C-alpha cells in the first residue's frame, strides 16, 4: 500500500485467498502500530470490525495487581487485537485500493538472479498458480520478502541471522465465548508461567498459557487437562471464568518461537515483518514492529528507486533504524520471558515502582512493553 501510494508499480503474491486466518499469531496492534494504521487511513476499518478498543491493562505479577494505562502514540489512545482474517483483509484491500496488483493462490518457489558472485542481484521470482499449476515468472527492481519466520526469500538469499536468543516459551491458547474481561487485556505472571487474556472480534476472548519451552511436549500430551490445571493452580479466578465460558475454536499451540534479527536487505531484495525479525509471541509487538518497519522500508525504497539517494545506502539506513528502535525493546522483553528463571532483582525493583506509581512509572512501563520508544528511559537501570 505504501509503495503504491508513492506511484510505484507493485505486484503482491500470496499463497492465501483472502479472507484467510493465521491462527498461530498474536494479533495485538499496539499503539505504535495503530499510529501507522491511522496514517494510512485504515484504523477506522479495524475499529469498525467489531474489535473493541483496549485502553487499560490489568498487570498481575503475583504480589500485587495494578491497572495500567499507557500514553497515547501518534494520536492513538488504544490498542486493538483484531483476528488475523480481519486485519489481513483490511491490509490487502488497502493495498489494492492504492493500486497494487494482487494475485492470490500463487506459490513463489525460486528467485530470478542476474550476475555472478558478489555482483549477483535478485531481479524477480518464479513459481506457479496453485489452482491451475500454470508457471509464473515476474521481474521487478526489488523483491520484498514479507513471507514470515520461514521466509523463502531469506533462505534463498542466505540472509544471516544475528542477535539470536534461544527458544524461550511454549504456548497453548484458544478463543472463548462468555469470558468477560473488563480491561480488555490481562497479564498474570507467576513462577514459570505467564497467562494472558485479550479481547478480540465478535465478543471473543483469547486466553493463553505460556510456559518454558522445555515443557512443551509434556503440555502437548494433554492440552486441555494441562491448560485448566495451570489456570486453577495459578489464577483460580480466571479458571472459574473460563470454565463458565465456551471454547469457540480448536486448541492452538507451538513450541517453536525463535528470537532473531536478520540482515533485511541486499542486491535487489529486502525483508520486512517476521521475515526480517521474529520474536516469541509472548512479546506482543510483532505486528507493530512490522507496520513501523514497513513504513521505513517503503520510504527507503522510494528514495532509492526515485534516485534521491543510492538504494543500498537507503536500505542500510532502514536496517540501522530498525535495530536502534527495536533491539532495546527486544532484549528487555526476552529477559522477561525467561520463565525458567526467577525475575532479576532489577525487574522486581521496576515492578515495585510500577505498583507504587501506576499513573507515572506504571504508564511508562506499559508503554515500554508496547514498544513506545519514548518510554525506553526505564531501561537504563535494568541492564548496565
C-alpha angles and dihedrals in degrees: 000000000000093000093046090050088058090057098258122139107245130189115195116199122189135169090216131080110222136272089048132152131227101201098182094064136098107235105199114137099196122201092267089058093038089057089058091049089049091053089050092049092241101108094083089057091053090049091048091055091082090262110147121229114244112212102157136043128204106220114195115176092166107260092064145359123228134180113226135190119188127214121272117261121209092343093308113124101178141048122225133206106202120177111257094245086060098044097042092051091051090051095046092048090048091053096047091043088057091053106269115141114234124203113184128199093030122139116207108207106168145010127242114232136192126194132022138269117339090357094057110126132192109239103167150329139265129205142115143264107261093215102043098022087226111155119242133199122180131175132204143159091257136014115211119201108210087157105124140247092322091048113181090201092054091048095048095048090043092233106192121234123225139171086041118177121190120257110286115180144020120208143193124189145154141184119261136200119213097023105125119209114182098191096044091230132052127178117190114187120195134162104292094355143081119190119191135186125187134173118238141166125325096017094296126142122211110220119188137177118207122196138164109295091236087071095054099102092047092049091046092055090072109010099172095043094047093043094056094038089057093049092048094048099043107027110014093177090058089047090057092047094050094044088055091053133068127249106238101190138021123281113280124198148147141187094195111085106139123195117216149117121229130206096261104202146038140147106331097347143080138178131218138172119013089346088064099041132355131198140184108277090237082074096077096200105086097105092044091049088053095050095048092045092047089055091052093044093050091052092048093050092046091051092048099044091040091058096240091123137351109288092227091057092047092051092047088055089050090057093045093050091046092053095044090051102042111025096077090048092045094053093045094053096042088055088054090052097057089110093170090065131062115252114271119253088248091055093047089049091052092049089051090054089049090055092049096047110024095163094049115024090017093056090048091049092054089045089052092051088050092054099252103157090203085073097050091104088084088069094067097087093038103072123011 
